[in-house]
């Protein structure tokens, strides 16, 4: 029993790596396949795998996986936009501070009539 589980675990890890590393459509197809296999096993356990409920349930799984992928992608985009906005605002503030220092040192040179070196 342990040997069978160990071999199946090794095979499943290899399959998971083959799905995760390329990502994109390969991972999407793998997620859909795993969801459909899990739904089929669940339907067999409760005894509805040959009824109309199964016919309605399988497309629902595909829709749910696509919906999950789209929502995850949209959340990633929204988070990325927020990070980019905060980066540019930080960059702008740094630029304003540097320009303020340059203006201050330039005015100081004019007042003192000597050369002031920026740090």
Secondary structure, 3 states (H helix, E strand, C coil): CHHHHHHHHHHHHHHHHHHHCCCHHHHHHHHHHHHHHHHHHHHHHHCCCCCHHHHHHHHHHHHHHHHHHHHHHHHHHHHHHHHHHHHHHHHHHHHHHHHHHHHHHHHHHHHHCCCCCCC
